[in-house]
């Protein structure tokens, strides 16, 4: 994941109410690849390979000018989204057995989840509540964090700086 701390002031409170992973302490972020490998398959070699992949990508800036929706999901759209797609593609090229979202959505749009599992009415209300703060929302992505689920909770495993 690429953490977007700047989003906390814009959507932090609504994420805590309407995104279950936010309530578990997962910060606002752009997903690079979910799901990745099971925790038992992540070892020193995996981490070294990830470090090599991410070193080959330069840090980048994105802004979040608009919301997007999937059924039951409200999200912020990063622009440009190409650098996030490139990170995802590079990891999937190495581990094709771990396609984004298990392959359920083809080529999913990079996004920062704001609300999930919510009705259209809730998503519309959240969008209206937060829309005014979007024009200034931007971030510089300089690292990717490997977060691992141990069966009970999500925990940060390793931070990989982007190269370039």
LINDA-V889614 format. One record per residue. N is the residue number from 1. RES is the residue in three letters. PSI is psi in whole degrees, -180 to 180 (none if undefined). BURIAL is + if it has 16 or more other C-alpha atoms within 10 Angstrom, else -. D_LAST is the distance of its C-alpha to the last C-alpha in Angstrom with 1 decimal. Layout:
BEGIN
n & res & psi & burial & d_last
N & RES & PSI & BURIAL & D_LAST
N & RES & PSI & BURIAL & D_LAST
END
This chain:
BEGIN
n & res & psi & burial & d_last
1 & UNK & 150 & + & 18.7
2 & UNK & 108 & + & 16.5
3 & UNK & 140 & + & 18.9
4 & UNK & 80 & + & 19.9
5 & UNK & -28 & - & 22.1
6 & UNK & -25 & + & 22.9
7 & UNK & -18 & + & 24.9
8 & UNK & -41 & - & 27.3
9 & UNK & -24 & - & 29.2
10 & UNK & -46 & + & 29.6
11 & UNK & 7 & + & 30.3
12 & UNK & -48 & + & 30.6
13 & UNK & -41 & - & 34.4
14 & UNK & -33 & + & 34.9
15 & UNK & -41 & + & 32.4
16 & UNK & -32 & + & 34.6
17 & UNK & -35 & - & 37.6
18 & UNK & 3 & + & 36.5
19 & UNK & 108 & + & 33.6
20 & UNK & -35 & - & 34.8
21 & UNK & -28 & + & 31.4
22 & UNK & -40 & + & 31.0
23 & UNK & -23 & - & 34.4
24 & UNK & 3 & - & 33.2
25 & UNK & 6 & - & 30.5
26 & UNK & 124 & + & 27.5
27 & UNK & 166 & + & 25.4
28 & UNK & 136 & + & 24.5
29 & UNK & 162 & + & 21.4
30 & UNK & 126 & + & 19.8
31 & UNK & 128 & + & 20.7
32 & UNK & -48 & + & 18.2
33 & UNK & 125 & + & 21.0
34 & UNK & 136 & - & 24.6
35 & UNK & 156 & - & 26.4
36 & UNK & -141 & + & 24.3
37 & UNK & 153 & - & 26.1
38 & UNK & 149 & - & 29.2
39 & UNK & -37 & - & 28.8
40 & UNK & -16 & - & 30.8
41 & UNK & -5 & - & 28.3
42 & UNK & 113 & - & 25.3
43 & UNK & -172 & - & 25.2
44 & UNK & -38 & - & 23.1
45 & UNK & -43 & - & 22.2
46 & UNK & -46 & - & 21.1
47 & UNK & -41 & + & 18.9
48 & UNK & -40 & - & 17.3
49 & UNK & -41 & - & 16.7
50 & UNK & -43 & + & 15.2
51 & UNK & -43 & + & 12.8
52 & UNK & -40 & - & 11.8
53 & UNK & -51 & + & 11.6
54 & UNK & -29 & + & 9.5
55 & UNK & -27 & + & 6.9
56 & UNK & 2 & - & 6.6
57 & UNK & 131 & + & 6.0
58 & UNK & 150 & - & 4.2
59 & UNK & 155 & + & 6.9
60 & UNK & 162 & - & 9.9
61 & UNK & 143 & - & 13.4
62 & UNK & 155 & + & 16.6
63 & UNK & 167 & + & 20.2
64 & UNK & 79 & + & 23.3
65 & UNK & -11 & + & 26.0
66 & UNK & 163 & - & 28.4
67 & UNK & 159 & + & 29.8
68 & UNK & 166 & - & 30.3
69 & UNK & 142 & + & 32.8
70 & UNK & 166 & - & 33.5
71 & UNK & 121 & - & 37.0
72 & UNK & 8 & - & 37.3
73 & UNK & 129 & + & 33.7
74 & UNK & 134 & + & 32.4
75 & UNK & 161 & + & 28.7
76 & UNK & 137 & + & 26.3
77 & UNK & 121 & + & 24.3
78 & UNK & 140 & + & 20.7
79 & UNK & 128 & + & 19.9
80 & UNK & 156 & - & 17.9
81 & UNK & -5 & + & 18.1
82 & UNK & -44 & - & 16.0
83 & UNK & -36 & + & 12.7
84 & UNK & -44 & + & 15.1
85 & UNK & -39 & + & 16.9
86 & UNK & -41 & - & 14.0
87 & UNK & -47 & + & 13.4
88 & UNK & -48 & + & 17.2
89 & UNK & -40 & + & 17.6
90 & UNK & -41 & + & 15.3
91 & UNK & -43 & + & 17.2
92 & UNK & -34 & + & 20.5
93 & UNK & -35 & - & 19.9
94 & UNK & -37 & - & 20.0
95 & UNK & 74 & - & 22.7
96 & UNK & -16 & - & 24.8
97 & UNK & -3 & - & 27.6
98 & UNK & 66 & + & 25.8
99 & UNK & 156 & + & 25.6
100 & UNK & 131 & + & 25.0
101 & UNK & 35 & - & 28.2
102 & UNK & 16 & - & 29.9
103 & UNK & 6 & - & 29.9
104 & UNK & -22 & - & 32.4
105 & UNK & 19 & - & 30.7
106 & UNK & -117 & - & 29.2
107 & UNK & 87 & - & 25.9
108 & UNK & 148 & - & 25.8
109 & UNK & 132 & + & 24.4
110 & UNK & 142 & + & 21.6
111 & UNK & 161 & + & 23.4
112 & UNK & 111 & + & 24.1
113 & UNK & 134 & + & 27.7
114 & UNK & -45 & + & 30.2
115 & UNK & 138 & + & 33.5
116 & UNK & 149 & + & 34.4
117 & UNK & 25 & - & 37.8
118 & UNK & 159 & - & 39.4
119 & UNK & 164 & - & 41.9
120 & UNK & -37 & - & 41.2
121 & UNK & -43 & - & 43.1
122 & UNK & -45 & + & 41.0
123 & UNK & -41 & + & 37.8
124 & UNK & -41 & - & 39.3
125 & UNK & -41 & - & 40.4
126 & UNK & -43 & + & 37.0
127 & UNK & -45 & + & 35.4
128 & UNK & -41 & - & 38.0
129 & UNK & -36 & - & 37.6
130 & UNK & -14 & - & 33.9
131 & UNK & -37 & - & 33.4
132 & UNK & -24 & - & 34.0
133 & UNK & -6 & - & 31.0
134 & UNK & -36 & + & 28.4
135 & UNK & -32 & - & 27.9
136 & UNK & 1 & - & 25.9
137 & UNK & 116 & + & 24.0
138 & UNK & 162 & + & 20.2
139 & UNK & 160 & + & 17.3
140 & UNK & 121 & - & 13.7
141 & UNK & 115 & + & 12.3
142 & UNK & -1 & + & 9.9
143 & UNK & 159 & + & 11.6
144 & UNK & 135 & + & 14.0
145 & UNK & 131 & + & 17.4
146 & UNK & 121 & + & 19.6
147 & UNK & 132 & + & 23.1
148 & UNK & 138 & + & 26.1
149 & UNK & 122 & - & 29.6
150 & UNK & 12 & - & 32.3
151 & UNK & -18 & - & 35.1
152 & UNK & -44 & - & 36.0
153 & UNK & 163 & - & 32.9
154 & UNK & 138 & - & 29.2
155 & UNK & 141 & - & 27.3
156 & UNK & 132 & - & 23.7
157 & UNK & -55 & - & 22.9
158 & UNK & 145 & - & 19.3
159 & UNK & 128 & - & 16.3
160 & UNK & 117 & + & 12.9
161 & UNK & 145 & + & 9.8
162 & UNK & 149 & + & 6.9
163 & UNK & -153 & - & 3.8
164 & UNK & none & - & 0.0
END
